[in-house]
Amino acid sequence: MAVIFFNPKLNCRLCMNRILKYKYLFIPGLLFFLFACRSYQPSGGFVVEGTLPKRKQLKKVVLVTEDRALRDTAEAEKRKFRFTGKVDYPVRAAVLIENQPVEFVLANDYIRLKWHDGKPEFLYKKLHVNEPVKDYFLKAESYIEKYKKLMATEVQSGDENVKSHFMRLEDSLARTFADSVYCAWKTRTDRTGLSIIVRDLTRLIGTKDQPGIIKNLYALLPDNEKNGFYGQKIKNYLERTSKISENKLVNFEFEDINGKKYQLQDFRGKMILLGFWATWCGPCMAEWPLLKKIAAHKDKIVVISISIDKDKERWRKKVKASGLPWIHVHYLQKEDLKQKFYISGVPDHILIDENGKIVKRKVSLKEVMEILENK
């Protein structure tokens, strides 16, 4: 049985956004709260009650969470079901109805699932968690469309000046979006569910390269969320990115296409250009003429191309046939270099100075040429 949005290998913007498609109708008034109070657990745990859609005569309903810590089955009597328990932190969850997930944020509250015009509504007794999470993902959906349009323009352009301009626009767009999340949450007194949002930012295209704002958002998390499923993943992200941020010393061992072994520190005294690419990436190969010009400055810089191809033989044949006069490496070494440097797309370039410190991530080849010509 597969719950789509729980699969970490899928694009999180696509597979996790179905929770956003529903309008939430919160019912104010005394009658609702009186009903909720009858069922609410004073122990601080959760109660999830609901009614199945009409014409659904199931005997059992399943509740699962994204962290896989909870999987529970409830008997459905006269289309009604009830789950009880306790979670240590808010978590994305789903009620499985005929294996179809009805998604929501599970927290320690009385939560009631109702249906309005065939769409699910989750009503909470005391927490305001679904609305801000829903609002974030709606904005993230809009953001990613804008980002993709910028990327498409950059990739289609063969002009390095145009590409450099759009790279700056992409960086600005990502920074602005991530910062808007921080501004929206820093004034909130109830930050329940923020860890779900920050975790998504660490994987969202563009914003994953903004460790500074992620660090600020992490500081806003309630203690139970810092220690929870999402909080630990955010912490791991911050620890890893802190080692590969600008002005940080970086080193790793690798073996080139010919089996020769190196360490990055072997090239101290020269700049290093790490370039991530793939044989299926047309824009990557369109950069080869400029890369050849850069590689020609052998007294100043070392060019290392890192392929993210899964098909190693295809990569070997392409490099050998193309006569590219610089070092070629596959991304799977003693460590995954794609993961180490948080590479989300290709082509991507990182410039390292003569002392082994990162000068700039996502540097354009035009910028590298300007640096070389001015040295």
C-alpha positions in Angstrom: 0.0 0.0 0.0 1.6 3.3 -1.0 0.7 6.8 0.2 2.0 9.1 -2.5 3.1 12.1 -0.5 5.1 10.0 1.9 7.5 8.9 -0.8 10.6 11.1 -0.3 11.9 10.3 -3.8 9.1 12.1 -5.5 9.0 15.9 -6.1 7.8 17.2 -2.8 6.1 20.2 -4.5 3.9 17.9 -6.6 3.3 15.0 -4.2 2.8 16.9 -1.0 0.5 19.7 -2.4 -2.7 17.7 -2.6 -3.5 18.8 0.9 -3.7 22.3 -0.5 -6.5 21.6 -3.0 -9.2 21.7 -0.3 -11.0 24.6 1.2 -11.3 24.4 5.0 -14.5 25.3 6.6 -14.2 26.1 10.3 -17.5 26.1 12.1 -17.6 28.6 14.9 -20.3 28.4 17.5 -21.2 26.9 20.8 -22.8 23.7 19.5 -19.6 22.5 17.8 -17.5 23.2 20.8 -20.0 21.4 23.1 -19.8 18.4 20.8 -16.0 18.5 20.7 -15.7 18.7 24.4 -17.7 15.5 24.8 -15.1 13.6 22.8 -11.9 15.6 23.5 -9.2 13.8 25.6 -8.0 15.9 28.5 -4.8 13.9 28.6 -3.3 16.1 25.9 -3.5 13.5 23.1 -5.5 13.6 19.9 -8.9 12.5 18.8 -9.7 12.1 15.1 -13.3 11.5 14.4 -15.1 11.5 11.1 -17.8 10.3 8.9 -17.2 8.5 5.6 -18.5 10.0 2.4 -22.0 8.8 1.3 -22.1 5.5 -0.4 -18.9 4.4 1.4 -19.8 1.3 3.4 -16.3 0.4 4.6 -15.6 -1.7 7.7 -12.2 -0.3 8.4 -10.3 3.0 8.0 -6.5 3.5 8.4 -4.6 6.4 9.8 -0.9 6.8 8.8 1.7 9.5 9.4 4.5 10.8 7.2 7.2 9.9 9.7 5.8 6.3 9.7 5.7 6.3 13.5 1.9 5.7 13.5 -0.3 3.3 11.6 -3.7 2.6 13.2 -6.9 1.0 12.1 -10.3 1.9 13.2 -13.6 0.1 12.8 -16.2 2.1 10.8 -19.7 1.7 12.2 -22.5 3.4 10.3 -19.9 5.3 8.3 -18.4 6.8 11.5 -14.8 6.2 12.8 -12.6 7.3 15.6 -8.9 7.3 16.3 -7.2 8.3 19.6 -3.6 8.6 20.6 -0.8 11.1 21.2 2.0 12.6 19.0 5.1 14.2 20.1 5.0 16.9 17.4 2.7 17.9 14.6 3.0 15.6 11.6 1.5 15.3 8.1 -0.9 12.4 8.2 -3.6 10.8 6.1 -6.8 8.9 6.7 -6.9 6.1 4.1 -10.3 5.5 2.6 -10.2 2.7 0.1 -6.4 3.3 0.0 -6.9 6.9 -1.1 -5.3 9.4 1.3 -7.3 12.2 2.8 -4.4 14.4 4.1 -4.2 16.7 7.1 -1.9 17.8 9.9 -2.1 15.6 12.9 -1.6 17.3 16.3 -2.7 16.8 19.8 -6.2 18.2 19.5 -9.8 17.2 18.8 -10.0 16.9 15.0 -13.2 16.2 13.2 -13.3 15.2 9.5 -16.5 16.3 7.7 -17.4 16.5 4.0 -18.6 19.5 2.2 -19.7 19.2 -1.4 -17.7 16.0 -1.6 -14.5 17.6 -0.2 -12.9 16.9 3.2 -12.9 19.5 5.9 -10.8 19.1 9.1 -12.1 21.0 12.1 -9.8 21.6 15.1 -11.0 22.5 18.6 -8.1 24.6 19.8 -5.2 24.7 17.3 -4.8 26.8 14.2 -2.5 24.6 12.2 -4.1 23.5 8.9 -4.7 27.1 7.6 -1.1 28.4 7.9 0.3 25.1 6.5 -2.2 25.3 3.6 -1.4 28.9 3.0 2.3 28.2 2.8 1.9 25.4 0.3 -0.4 27.5 -1.9 2.3 30.2 -2.0 5.0 27.6 -2.6 3.1 26.3 -5.6 3.0 29.8 -7.1 6.7 30.4 -6.3 7.9 27.2 -8.0 6.0 28.2 -11.2 7.8 31.6 -11.3 11.1 29.9 -10.6 10.7 27.3 -13.4 9.9 30.1 -15.9 13.2 31.9 -14.9 15.1 28.6 -15.2 13.6 27.9 -18.6 14.7 31.3 -19.9 18.2 30.9 -18.5 18.6 27.4 -20.0 17.3 28.4 -23.4 19.7 31.4 -23.7 23.1 30.8 -25.1 24.2 34.3 -24.0 26.3 34.2 -20.8 25.2 37.7 -19.9 21.6 36.7 -20.1 22.2 33.5 -18.1 24.1 35.4 -15.4 21.3 37.9 -15.1 18.6 35.2 -14.7 20.8 33.3 -12.1 20.7 36.5 -10.0 17.0 36.8 -10.5 16.5 33.1 -9.4 18.6 33.7 -6.3 16.7 36.8 -5.4 13.3 35.1 -5.9 14.3 32.2 -3.7 15.6 34.5 -1.0 12.5 36.7 -1.1 10.2 33.7 -0.8 12.1 32.2 2.1 12.3 35.5 3.9 8.6 36.0 3.5 8.0 32.8 5.4 10.2 34.0 8.2 8.4 37.4 8.4 5.0 35.7 8.4 6.0 33.4 11.3 8.3 35.4 13.6 5.4 37.5 14.9 3.1 34.4 15.6 2.8 33.3 19.2 1.5 29.9 18.1 4.1 28.3 15.8 2.5 24.8 15.7 3.4 23.1 12.5 6.2 25.4 11.4 8.6 22.5 11.3 6.6 21.0 8.4 7.0 24.2 6.4 10.7 24.7 7.2 11.5 21.0 6.2 9.8 21.7 2.9 12.0 24.8 2.4 15.1 22.7 2.8 14.1 20.7 -0.2 12.3 23.3 -2.3 14.2 24.3 -5.5 16.1 27.6 -4.9 15.2 27.9 -1.2 17.3 24.9 -0.3 20.3 27.1 -1.1 19.3 29.6 1.6 20.7 28.1 4.8 20.8 31.5 6.5 17.1 32.0 6.5 16.5 28.3 7.3 18.7 28.8 10.4 16.6 31.7 11.5 13.4 29.8 11.0 14.8 26.8 12.9 15.3 29.1 15.9 11.6 29.9 15.9 10.5 26.2 16.2 8.9 25.1 19.5 11.2 22.7 21.4 9.0 19.6 20.7 9.2 20.3 17.0 13.0 20.9 17.1 13.3 17.4 18.6 10.8 15.9 16.3 10.9 14.2 12.9 11.1 17.4 10.8 13.2 19.3 13.3 15.9 16.6 13.2 16.0 16.7 9.4 16.3 20.5 9.4 19.1 20.3 11.9 20.9 17.7 9.7 20.5 20.0 6.7 22.0 23.0 8.7 24.9 20.9 9.9 25.7 19.7 6.3 25.3 23.1 4.6 27.4 24.8 7.2 30.3 22.8 5.9 29.9 23.9 2.3 28.8 27.5 2.6 30.9 30.4 1.2 34.2 31.0 3.0 34.2 27.5 4.3 37.2 25.2 3.8 36.2 22.2 1.7 38.0 19.0 0.8 37.0 15.5 -0.4 38.7 12.4 -1.9 37.9 11.3 -5.4 38.9 9.1 -8.3 38.9 10.5 -11.8 37.6 8.8 -15.0 41.0 7.2 -15.5 41.2 5.8 -11.9 43.7 8.3 -10.7 43.1 9.3 -7.0 43.1 12.9 -5.7 42.1 15.0 -2.8 40.8 18.5 -3.5 43.6 19.9 -1.3 46.1 18.6 -3.8 45.3 21.6 -5.9 46.1 24.3 -3.2 47.6 27.4 -4.8 45.2 27.4 -7.7 41.5 28.1 -7.9 39.2 25.2 -8.5 36.0 25.2 -10.5 33.6 22.4 -9.7 31.1 21.9 -12.4 28.1 19.5 -12.1 26.7 18.2 -15.4 25.1 15.2 -17.2 25.3 13.7 -20.7 21.5 14.2 -21.1 21.8 18.0 -20.3 22.1 20.0 -23.5 22.8 23.3 -21.7 25.7 21.6 -19.9 27.4 20.6 -23.1 26.7 24.0 -24.6 29.1 25.4 -22.0 32.1 23.3 -23.2 33.6 26.0 -25.4 33.7 28.5 -22.5 34.9 25.8 -20.1 37.8 25.1 -22.6 38.8 28.7 -22.4 38.7 28.6 -18.6 40.7 25.3 -18.4 43.3 26.9 -20.7 44.4 29.1 -17.7 46.2 26.1 -16.2 48.5 28.3 -14.1 45.5 29.8 -12.3 42.6 27.3 -12.1 41.8 23.6 -12.1 38.5 22.5 -13.7 36.8 19.4 -12.3 33.6 18.3 -14.0 31.4 16.1 -11.9 28.8 14.0 -13.8 25.5 13.1 -12.1 24.8 10.4 -14.8 23.5 7.1 -13.4 24.8 5.4 -16.5 28.6 5.5 -15.9 29.4 3.8 -19.2 27.5 6.5 -21.2 29.4 9.2 -19.3 32.8 7.6 -20.0 32.1 7.3 -23.7 30.8 10.9 -24.0 33.9 12.3 -22.2 36.4 10.2 -24.2 34.7 11.1 -27.5 34.5 14.8 -26.7 38.1 15.4 -25.9 37.6 17.6 -22.9 41.0 18.6 -21.4 40.2 18.7 -17.7 39.5 16.4 -14.8 36.3 14.3 -15.0 34.7 12.6 -12.0 31.5 10.7 -11.3 29.4 12.0 -8.5 29.3 8.7 -6.6 32.7 8.5 -4.7 33.4 7.7 -1.1 30.6 10.2 -0.5 27.7 11.3 -2.8 29.1 14.6 -4.2 25.7 15.7 -5.5 24.2 15.4 -1.9 27.3 16.9 -0.3 26.9 20.1 -2.3 23.1 20.1 -2.4 23.0 20.1 -6.2 19.3 20.4 -7.3 19.9 20.8 -11.0 22.5 21.0 -13.7 24.6 22.8 -14.9 25.8 24.1 -11.6 29.2 25.6 -10.7 31.1 26.2 -7.5 34.3 28.3 -7.3 36.9 27.5 -4.7 39.9 29.8 -4.0 43.6 29.0 -3.8 43.3 28.2 -0.1 40.5 25.7 -0.6 37.7 27.9 0.6 34.4 28.3 -1.3 34.3 31.7 -3.0 30.8 31.4 -4.6 28.1 28.8 -5.1 26.2 28.9 -8.4 28.9 31.0 -10.0 28.4 31.8 -13.7 31.2 30.9 -16.1 31.2 34.6 -17.2 32.1 35.6 -13.6 34.9 33.0 -13.6 36.4 34.3 -16.8 36.3 37.9 -15.5 38.2 36.8 -12.3 40.8 35.0 -14.4 41.3 37.9 -16.7 41.8 40.3 -13.8 44.3 38.1 -12.0 
